[in-house]
């Protein structure tokens, strides 16, 4: 999201203009990256004149898990965070697709091991597609290993884990790729710097399990359900070898920011002759219809913002 377009931010219980939303440089969040966060997409439906937050409850639940795992003390209950989310998004009156950052950070003047005081901000801002549909992405397998549950768990959505993502992303771009795919400490495929991965092989949709050093992705879970229920595909969570990436029939990345993006090649091995695959395209269509509130059978995945 381009931060210049953010108007009002909810910060510690108050709505403030974006340029007034300040955090002290001496805080542990500033010095050590001590924060946990979520990014929630909301989709604008022109016909319904409605903005729909996608899987809000799941994001709030994951935020609670991150708070717990980092032993942050937070003074807001889950319902209060949801109410603050609604207040922040409504206050900006967006009529376009947006992404909302919810960030719980270590405030005050403690250290990296303090548990509080924590602050929270909620910042909604316009956000379109990351990549154009017909383009897709060219990936490499990263020379960097994905962090793991014995050191810094990728299950926790926190600023600090993105420094591992950063190394992989910058290396990939430097070497002429769009993004990277990490292997984990066991040498199996884990995820991309900011998204999860699926591959199609022999008619089945495969994805690494939640124990493969990945974030517990909300989009991944949604797509697994849709692939099974809507496309009647066999969906299998299992370890994936690096060479399986090269011979996949098709493959895609998914995530809140990424949504669904085809992988056109891995380490310059073309997939599906370098074109987006059929299953990817079908899932993409189904996903966007649901996210935008056009498929009324899945309205319970959405939270309408305006009443
Ligand atoms: N993995 C990583 C490392 C991510 O940053 C993201 C984006 N949040 C994902 C996977 C996808 O998760 P979600 O679908 O919940 O956005």
Boltz pocket constraint, residues with backbone or C-beta under 6 A from the ligand:
constraints:
  - pocket:
      binder: B
      contacts: [[A, 39], [A, 165], [A, 191], [A, 192], [A, 193], [A, 194], [A, 195], [A, 196], [A, 214], [A, 215], [A, 216], [A, 217], [A, 218], [A, 219], [A, 220], [A, 254], [A, 255], [A, 256], [A, 257]]
      max_distance: 6.0
